[in-house]
Amino acid sequence: MREGSLEAPVRHPLDWRNPDFYDPAKIDAELRRVFEICHGCRRCFNLCDSFPRLFDLIDAAGDAEVAGVRSEDFAGVVDACTLCDMCFMTKCPYVPPHEFNLDFPHLMLRVRAAELRAGKGGFVDRQLTETDRNGRLAAKVAGLANWATETGNRVTRPILEKVARIHRQAPLPRYHGRTFAVQSQAKPPARDATAPARDRKAVLYATCFANYNAPGIGLAARAVLARNGVATEVVYPQCCGMPQLERGDIPRVAAAAEKVAAELGRWIADGYDVVTLVSSCALMMKFEWPLILPENQAVKTLSENTYDIAEYVVDIARKEGLADGMRPLGGGITVHLACHARAQNVGAKGAELLRLIPDAEVAVVERCSGHGGSWGIRTENYEVAHRVGKAAVRQIARQQKPYLVSECPLAAMHLVDGLGRIDGERPAVAHAYHPIELVALAYGM
C-alpha cells in the first residue's frame, strides 16, 4: 500500500437504491472510518468549514480522538459541506483507486439522503430548492419579487430571515419577466455562415439560473456562437437538480436526469453539441448523473457530449479558430475559477477563454468564494461563508482590476458582497460578469 495515490481519481456509482445506503449504523461506521483517516492527514484544513469543524471535535476529545466524538456532533461537519468536490479533486490522496476509498462529498450526500428519507428535511428548505416553480412565479411579478428581495428592504427582508432563515444582508438573484427561453423564441442573432465554426451546431441548455435570473448570460453565449458560425437552439426541459442534490434528494435528481437526457438526446442524435451556461449544471450532467444512473444509456451519451460554455468556445478557438472582431476591453480582468468548473477536470477554461480577448491581462483566483449554493445565504452560515471566502476576496482586491468574472453567478454575487465588507482600498466593482459576457463585450455586442 502506498501512502497516497498519484493516479487519476475515480468515482464509484452511488448505491442509492440499496437499503444499506440509508442504514444509520452503517453510515456512522463509515463516517468514523473516513474521519479517522482525515484526522491523520488534515490536508483539507483550509478548503471549507467542514474540516476545521471535524478537527476541532477530535482535538476536543483528547486522547480518545474520533472514538471520543459523539455521533450527533458530526451534524455540523455534514452541514458545512457544500459538495464543491475540491477535497476529492485536488487535495485528498486517498480517493479511489487508493484502497482507502475516500469520497468525502458523496459520504456527506449519503448522510443527507438518509436524513431526508427519515423525514428530517424541512418544509422551507424544500421550497427554496424548487427553482423552476419559484422562477415561473417570480417572472410573473418580477418587479415585486425584486423589490421584496432587495437587501435594503426593511419590510420584507426581516420577514424572509425569520421564515426562511435567509440572512437579511445576503444578496439574492434578481428575476426577469422575460426569461432566456422566452427571449430566445424571438429573432435569433444573425449567424455568420462564413465563420470558422460554421459546421457546428449546439443546443444551449438554459439552466434555471440563466433562464430566470440572468438571461444576459444566455444571450451573450448565443451571440458569440452565432458570430463564430455556430447554429444554436435553446432548450430547457427543467432544472438539473443540483439544489435537490445538495439536500440529499437523490430520487428527484434521478428523475430530472432521465427527463433532460431524453430530451437532449434527440438533439445529440441530430448532430448537436450540448452546451450548458452554468458550471454547476455542466458538472451534474457530465459527472453526477452518470454516477446516479450508471445503467442509463441516454445519461451516458449526454455526459459524453456536454460542454461548459467556456470549454466549448475554447474548443472552437483551438480547432477552427475564432472569428475576427474582438477588441481590447480597456482594463484588466480578475477571474475567479468556480469550484464546480474546476471539478469538471477540463482545466481553467474560464481563464483560457478570457485570454483570447486581445491585450487581456488576466489574473486568476482559485480560492473558494464561500457561497456554497443556498448554504451561504442562510442566517447561520452567512458570516461563515464570508470567512471562508475572505482569502479569495482579498486576492481580488489586491488585483485592483476593473473587471471581475466568475464562472459561477452565485459565487460572483457573493464575492461582490465580500468586497463591500473589507477594509482598505478595494476595486470599484458593482457587478461581476460571466466569462462569456466579456467575450460578447469584446465583440461589441
N, C-alpha and C positions, 0 to 999 in steps of 0.2 A: 504494500500500500504506500502510495506517495503522499507527501504532506499536503499538496494541493494540486489541482488539475490544471494543465496548460491546454487542454483540449477545448474545442468549442462547446458551450453549454447546450444541453439537450433537455427539452421539457417533455415530461410524460403526460399523456392524456389524463384529464380529470375523471376519476372514477365516481362521478356524482350520482349514478343510478344504483350504486351498491349501498345497501343499508349500513355497512360498516363505515362509510364515509361520514355518517352523521352520528355515530356512536360516541357519546360523551367520554367514556372511559378510554376508548382507543384514541380519541383526539387529544385528551390530556396526556396520554403516554407519548404521543408523537410530539406534542408541544415541549415536553420535558426533554425528550431526546434531542430535538433541534436546539432548544435553548441552552442545553449543556455544551453543545458544540460551539454555538455563538459566543457563549461565555468564555470559552477557551481561546477564541480568536479575536473578537472585538474589532475587526477591520471596518465594520459598518457604523462605528460610533457617531460619525458626522454626517450620515446620509439623511436621516429623518429623525423624528422623535421616538419612534418605536424602540430603537436600540438603546438610547440613553435611559429610557424608562425601564427596560429589561435589566440593564446592568445595575441601575440603582436598586432595583428589587433584590437582585442577587447579592450585591455588596451589603445591603442592609441585613441580609440573612446570616452574614458572618461565615463561620466555618461550615455551616450546613449548605451553603451555596444554593443551587437550584432546588435541591430537595427541601430546603427550608422556606421556599416561597409558596404561599397558598395559591391554589389553582384559581380562585376567584380574583386574585390580584393580577392575573395575566390579562384581564379585560382591557386595562389601559394600554398594554402593548399592542393588542389586536386593534384597538380603536385608532391608534396613531398611524397604522399602516395605510398608505394611500394607494397601494397597488401600482406604484410607479415603476416597479421592476428593476430599479437601479442596483439593488443589492444582488439580485440574481445575475444581471447582465454585466456588471462592472466590478464588483467587489468580492463576492463570495468564491473562495477556492474549492468549495465542497459541493458545487452543483453537479447534477448528472452530466457526464458519465462517472464522476467520482462515486465510490461506493457509499459514502456518507449520504448521498442522495438528498441534498437540501434544496428545497424550493420554498423559501420563507413567504413570499407573497401568496402563493397558492395555498399554503398552510393557513394563513390568515383568512383567505377566502373560504376555506373549508370550515373554519370556526364560525364565520358569519352565516354560512349556509345552514349549519346545524342550528344556530340560534334562531334563524328565521323560521326553519321548519318547526322549532319548538314554540313558536308563537311570540318570540321576543322582539320582532320587528315593529317599530312604532308606526301608527297611522300617518302622522305628519311626515315621517321620513319617506314613506312610500309615495305620498302625494308630490313631494319635491322631485322624485325621480320620473314622474310622468311628463317627460319633456314634450312629447308630441301633443298631448291633451292641453297642457299648460300653454304651449306655443300657439295652438289654434285659438284658444280662448283669448289670450292676451293680444293676438293680432287683430281681433275684432274691436278691441278697446285700447289700442297701443298707447295713445296719449295718456289715458287714465292710468294704465299699468305702469308706464314710465314715471309718471308723477308720483305714484304711490311708492315706488321702489327707490326714488332718489334718496341719497344718504342724508341730505339736508332736510328731509320731510319730518318734522317733529310730531306730526299727527299719526302717520301710518307706520313709520319705522319702529317706534317703540312697541306698537302692537305686534308687528311682524316678529320682533325679537322675542316677545313673550309667548306668542303662539307657536312659532316655527323655529325658535332658537337660532335665528339668523341675526348676527351682530349688527347693530344699527349703523356702524361705521363701514361695514363691508360693502364695497361697490358691487352692484348686481347688473347682469346683462340687460341691455335695453331690447325692446321688442319693436318690430316693424309691421305696419299694417299690410304692406305688400311684401310677402315672403320671397325668397330667392326662387322658389318653384313657380310662383305666380309671375314674377318678373321675367323668368326665362321663357314663358309662353309668348311673350311679346316678340318683336322682331329681333332675331339673334344678331350678334355682331357680324359684320362682313368678314368672310373668310378669304384670306389671300391664297388663291389656288396655285400661285407660283412659288410660295414659300417652301423652304427645305423639307418641312414635315407634312407636306400636302397629302401623303399617302396614309397618314394616321387617322384613326377615328377613336374618340374617347367618350365614354359616358361618365358624367360627373355625378358622384353620389353626394347629394347636397349636404348631408349631416344635419342634425337638429339645430346645432348652433348657427351654422351658416344660413340655414333656411329661415329660422325665426328671429335670430338675434343679430347676425352680421352678414346680410346678403351681399355687402360690398366685396367680401372675400370671393364669393362665387362669381360675381360679375367681373371682377378683376381676372380670375382664373380663366373664365370663358373668353374674355377679350384677348388675353395674352396668347392662349392657344389658337384662337382664330387668326391672330396676326402671324402666327407661325404655321398656318395652313391646316391645322387640325380641325376636323369636323367634330362638333360636340353636340351631345344631348344631355339633358338634366333629368335625373331620376331620383325619387326619394320615396321608397315604399314605407319606411318608418325608421325610428332611431336604432342605432346599432346595439343598444343595450348596455353600454358602459355604465350608466347610472345604476341599472339593476345589478350589474356585476359587483359594483362597489358595496352593495348591501347584501350580497350573497344570494341573490335570486337567480340561480343558475337555470332553472327551467324556463324562466321568462327570456333569458338570453338565448337559450337554445331555440325557442320559438321564433325570436327575431332573426336569428341566423338562417333558419330554414326558409323563412319568408323572403328575406332580402336576397339570399343566394339564389333562390329560384327565379326571382325577378331579374337580377343582374345576369344570371346565367344565359338568358335569352340574348342579351346584348353581346356577351362574350362569344356566343355561337355565331353571331353576325360579324365578328371581326373587330369588336370594340375593346379597347383597354378600359379598365375601371380605375377612375381617379377620385380619391377622397380629398376633401378640403380641410379636414382637421385631423391631426396626427393620432389622437386617441381612437378615432374611428378606423383609421388605417391599421392600427395595432390590433384592434378587435378582429377585423376581417382577415388579416394576414396570419395572426398567431393564436388569439384566444378562441375564436370559433372552431378552428380545426382541432383544438385540444378538448373542446366540449362535445363536438360531434365528429369524431375521427372517422366514422364509417360513412359520413355523408359526402358523396362524390361532388355534389354541387358546391358545397362549402369548400372542399379541397380545390376545385377548379377556380373558384373565386379568389382564394388566397394566393394562388399562383399567378393571377392576372390583375392584381390590385397594386396601385401605386399611390403614394402620398403625392400631393400636387408638386411640392418642391422636388421630390425624387423624379417625377415624370418630366418636368421641364429640363432638369439637369441631364436626363437621359436623352432628350431631344438634342441638347447642346452637344453632347458627346458623339452622337451617331449621325445626325443630319446637319447640325449647326443651327443656331438661332437666326431668325430674321433680323436684318439690319434695322436701325432706327432708334435704339436705346441711347439716351443721353445721360450725362452725369447728373446726379441729384443735387449737387452743391452742398455736400456735407457728409460726414462720416456716419456709419451705421453700427450700432451695437446690437448683436443678435443673440438672444437667449435660446439655447438649444433645449427644447422641451424634453422632459423625461420620456414621454411616450413616442417622441420622434427618435430619440436615441435608442430606445428599446426595440425598435424595428431592425436594428443592426445593419443599416444601409449606409452609415457614415453621416457626417454633418451636412446633410443635403441643403438645409436652410442657408447655411453659410456659403456653401458652394454656389447656390443659386444667386445670392446677392453679390458675389464676387464677379458674376457675369456682367453686372452693370458697369459701364465704363468709369474708370477712375474711382471705383468704390473702395473706400477704406473701411474694412470690416473688422470689428473686434468681437470675439466670441466669449460668451459667458456660459459655462456648463453647470454651474451650481443650481440646486433645486430652488424654484421660486417659492415653495412652501404652500401653495394654494390647495393642492390635493382635491380637485373637483369641488363637490359641495362641502367637503370636510373643513376647508379653511375659512368658510364664511360662518360657521357655527359659533355661537356665543362662547362656548367652552374652548374652542380651538383657534379663534381669530388671532389672539396675541401669540400663541404658539406658532401659528403659521407664519407670522411676521418675523418671529425669532429665527425660525428655520430658514426663511428666505433672505435674512439680513445680509449674508455674505454675497449673494447674487446682486442685491440692491446696491451695496457699496461698490462692487465692481462696476456696475453700470454708471454710478455717479462719478467714479474716477475717470471714466472714459470721456465724459463731457461731450458726447456726440448728439447731434440734433435728432437723429432717427433711432428709435427703439423698436425692435422687432422680436416677436416670439412666434414659434410655430403653434403654440397653444394659446388661443384667445383668452381663456380664463386666467392662465398664468400671466399674460400680458396685463390684464386689468389689475391683478394682484401686485405686480411689480410697479406699476404706475402709482398705485396706492402706497406702496412701500417707499417710493421716492419722496412722497409728500410727508413722510414721517421722520426722515433722517435729519440730523443737524448738519450745519455747514453748507458749503456750496453744492448745489445739485443742478443737473441739466433741466432746462425748461421743457419738460416732456409732459404734455397733457393727454397724449394718445399714443398707444403702441400699435404697430402695424403687423399684419401677417406678411411673410416674405413676398408672396405673390402680388400683394398690393403695391409694394415698392417697385417691383418689376413693371407693373402696369403704369405707375407714375413715370418710370424711366422711358417708357414707350410713348409718353404723352397722353395716356388715356385718362 
